Amino acid sequence: MFILPSLAGVSIFYLIPFADVVRRSVTEGMGASFVGLRNYITVLENEAFLLASANTVKFMLLCIPLLLIFSLLFGVMIKSLNGKAGIYKTAFLVPLAVPVASIVLMWRFLFHENGFFSILAVSISGNPIDFMNTDLAVYVLIISYLWKNTGYDMILWIAGLSGIPSSLYEAASVDGAGRFKQFFYITLPNLRGMLFIIFILSLINSFKVFREAYLIGGNYPHTSMYMLQHLFNNWFVALDIEKLCAGAVIISIATSALIIFFRNSIQGGK
């Protein structure tokens, strides 16, 4: 009874519309006739889809592990400060309060052809560098993602660290275990549940980097940062419903499979 209102809202605004997306992915046009897997084959053979998928996978493989590692290390360090940690927590959470448009202006100031780093390159080599129109563009997005999300994940790690009984560390110290052994044999095993939650949230947040990429490069940025979000946005603008629905189902299946695999890997390590 308590979850019924939320369940109704999720069903109306998410589950039922997605069921309609699945139906449209195997039909032609606005659902006039059944075409089987033709739309899926068209999407999987689409060069833009393959490029966007490869870029998105590359981005996730680089960003998510780095984010998990950095945020955990910062969380452990700040947790060890006890009463002096407040100002450091605030400093790491400031990026979450900065509007996306402001972040984009900052990246342009730093990485534009006439930006700070380009001027620095001119003073060194004599040639300007427009980072946003080279293969380095994706790394600007990676820096943006890490800078904006490290503090959020760090707070979650600290919550998980706070749930580990201090008696475990005291007993380990008595037995002669140093900080590194305590970290690998006490801290990490007790953070498996929190690791799964943070992984899911980091995966979701990795899709939100589209806002920065879109504001910097528009509908068609440099190929190195042409993400699935760009592709779906362009298909939506063109009202290419068949590709849009088939692509959405493919990404949903791939994401669900990744989450299930990660969950089973964590549970299998217990």
C-alpha positions in Angstrom: 0.0 0.0 0.0 2.8 2.4 0.8 4.6 1.9 -2.5 1.5 1.9 -4.6 1.5 5.7 -5.4 5.2 5.5 -6.5 4.6 2.3 -8.4 1.6 3.9 -10.2 3.7 6.9 -11.2 6.6 4.8 -12.4 4.2 2.6 -14.4 2.5 5.5 -16.1 5.5 7.5 -16.9 8.2 4.8 -17.5 7.0 1.2 -17.7 4.0 1.6 -20.0 5.8 4.1 -22.3 8.8 1.7 -22.5 6.5 -1.2 -23.4 5.2 0.9 -26.2 8.8 1.6 -27.3 9.4 -2.2 -27.5 6.2 -2.6 -29.6 7.3 0.2 -32.0 10.7 -1.3 -32.3 9.3 -4.2 -34.3 6.8 -2.2 -36.4 7.0 0.2 -39.3 6.4 3.9 -39.0 3.9 4.7 -36.2 3.2 1.0 -35.5 1.3 0.3 -38.7 2.7 -3.1 -39.7 5.0 -5.7 -38.1 8.5 -5.9 -39.5 10.2 -8.2 -37.0 13.9 -7.6 -36.4 14.4 -5.3 -39.4 14.7 -2.1 -37.4 17.3 -3.8 -35.1 19.3 -4.9 -38.1 19.2 -1.4 -39.5 20.4 0.1 -36.2 23.2 -2.4 -35.8 24.4 -1.7 -39.3 24.2 2.1 -38.9 27.7 3.7 -38.8 26.7 6.5 -36.6 25.3 4.0 -34.0 28.5 2.0 -34.1 30.6 5.1 -33.7 28.5 6.5 -30.8 28.4 3.1 -29.1 32.2 2.7 -29.3 32.7 6.2 -27.9 30.2 5.7 -25.1 31.8 2.3 -24.1 35.3 3.9 -24.2 34.1 6.8 -22.1 32.5 4.4 -19.5 35.5 2.1 -19.4 37.8 5.1 -18.6 35.6 7.1 -16.4 33.7 4.7 -14.1 36.8 2.8 -12.8 38.7 6.1 -12.3 35.7 7.6 -10.5 35.3 4.7 -8.2 39.0 4.6 -7.3 39.5 8.3 -6.8 36.3 8.8 -4.8 37.1 5.8 -2.6 40.6 7.1 -1.9 39.4 10.6 -1.1 36.6 9.1 1.1 39.1 7.1 3.1 41.4 10.1 3.6 38.6 12.4 4.6 37.1 9.8 6.9 40.4 9.6 8.7 40.3 13.3 9.4 37.3 13.0 11.7 36.2 16.4 13.0 38.3 18.3 10.4 36.6 16.8 7.4 33.8 19.3 7.0 35.6 21.8 4.8 37.0 19.1 2.6 33.6 17.5 2.0 32.2 20.9 1.1 35.1 21.5 -1.4 34.4 18.2 -3.1 30.7 18.9 -3.3 30.9 22.4 -4.8 31.0 21.1 -8.4 27.5 19.6 -7.9 26.2 23.0 -7.3 27.8 24.6 -10.4 25.3 24.9 -13.3 26.2 22.9 -16.4 26.3 26.1 -18.5 28.9 27.6 -16.2 31.0 24.5 -16.5 30.9 24.7 -20.2 32.0 28.3 -20.2 35.0 27.2 -18.0 35.9 24.4 -20.3 35.8 26.8 -23.3 38.0 29.3 -21.4 40.5 26.5 -20.8 40.3 24.4 -24.0 39.0 26.6 -26.8 41.3 27.4 -29.7 41.8 30.8 -28.2 41.6 29.5 -24.6 44.2 29.3 -21.8 45.9 26.0 -22.8 45.9 26.9 -26.5 47.7 30.2 -25.7 50.1 28.2 -23.5 50.7 25.9 -26.5 51.4 28.9 -28.7 54.0 30.2 -26.3 55.7 26.8 -26.3 55.4 25.5 -29.8 54.0 28.5 -31.7 50.9 26.6 -32.8 47.4 26.9 -31.2 45.4 23.8 -30.3 41.7 23.6 -30.5 41.2 20.7 -28.1 37.5 20.5 -28.8 38.1 19.7 -32.4 40.7 17.0 -31.9 40.8 13.5 -30.5 41.6 15.1 -27.2 38.0 16.4 -27.0 36.8 13.2 -25.2 39.3 13.7 -22.5 37.8 17.1 -21.7 34.5 15.3 -21.1 36.3 12.7 -18.9 37.8 15.5 -16.8 34.4 17.1 -16.5 32.7 13.9 -15.4 35.4 13.1 -12.8 35.4 16.7 -11.5 31.6 16.8 -11.1 30.9 13.4 -9.7 33.9 12.6 -7.4 32.5 14.5 -4.4 29.1 12.8 -4.8 30.5 9.3 -4.8 33.0 10.2 -2.1 30.1 11.0 0.3 28.5 7.6 -0.5 31.8 5.8 0.2 32.1 7.7 3.5 28.6 6.5 4.5 29.7 2.9 3.7 32.9 3.4 5.7 30.9 4.7 8.7 29.0 1.4 8.8 32.2 -0.7 9.3 32.6 -1.5 13.1 35.7 0.1 14.5 36.2 -3.0 16.6 37.4 -4.8 13.4 40.2 -2.3 12.9 41.1 -2.4 16.6 41.3 -6.2 16.5 43.4 -6.1 13.3 45.8 -3.6 14.9 46.3 -5.8 17.9 47.1 -8.7 15.6 49.8 -6.5 13.9 47.9 -5.6 10.7 49.0 -2.3 9.1 46.8 0.2 7.3 47.2 -1.5 3.9 46.2 -4.9 5.2 43.3 -3.4 7.1 42.2 -1.6 3.8 42.4 -4.7 1.7 41.1 -7.3 4.2 38.6 -5.2 6.2 37.6 -2.1 4.3 37.1 -3.4 0.8 35.2 -6.6 1.7 32.8 -4.6 3.8 32.1 -2.1 1.0 30.8 -4.6 -1.6 27.2 -3.6 -1.1 28.0 0.1 -1.4 30.2 -0.6 -4.4 27.2 -1.9 -6.3 25.1 1.1 -5.5 27.8 3.6 -6.4 28.5 1.7 -9.7 24.9 2.0 -10.7 24.7 5.7 -9.9 28.0 6.3 -11.7 26.7 4.4 -14.7 23.6 6.6 -14.8 25.6 9.8 -14.3 27.9 8.9 -17.2 24.9 9.3 -19.5 24.3 12.8 -18.2 27.6 14.0 -19.6 25.7 14.6 -22.8 24.7 18.1 -21.5 28.3 19.2 -21.5 29.1 17.6 -24.8 26.0 19.1 -26.4 26.6 22.7 -25.1 30.2 22.5 -26.3 29.9 20.9 -29.7 26.2 21.0 -30.6 24.4 18.2 -32.4 27.5 17.0 -34.3 30.6 17.5 -32.1 34.0 16.0 -32.9 33.8 12.3 -33.6 35.8 11.4 -30.5 33.0 12.7 -28.3 30.0 11.8 -30.4 28.0 9.8 -27.8 24.8 7.7 -27.9 23.0 10.7 -26.4 23.9 12.8 -29.5 22.7 10.0 -31.8 19.3 9.5 -30.0 18.8 13.3 -29.9 19.4 13.6 -33.6 17.1 10.6 -34.3 14.4 12.3 -32.1 14.7 15.6 -34.0 14.4 13.7 -37.3 11.4 11.7 -35.9 13.2 8.5 -36.9 10.9 6.5 -34.6 11.9 3.0 -35.8 15.6 3.5 -35.2 15.0 5.4 -32.0 12.9 2.7 -30.5 15.1 -0.2 -31.6 18.2 1.6 -30.4 16.6 2.3 -27.0 15.7 -1.4 -26.5 19.3 -2.5 -27.5 20.8 -0.1 -25.0 18.4 -1.1 -22.3 19.3 -4.8 -22.8 23.0 -4.1 -22.8 22.8 -1.9 -19.7 20.7 -4.5 -17.8 23.1 -7.2 -18.8 26.0 -5.1 -17.5 24.3 -4.4 -14.2 23.4 -8.1 -13.7 26.9 -9.2 -14.5 28.4 -6.7 -12.1 26.0 -7.7 -9.3 26.7 -11.4 -9.8 30.5 -10.7 -9.8 30.2 -8.9 -6.5 28.0 -11.6 -5.0 30.3 -14.3 -6.3 33.3 -12.6 -4.5 31.7 -12.9 -1.1 
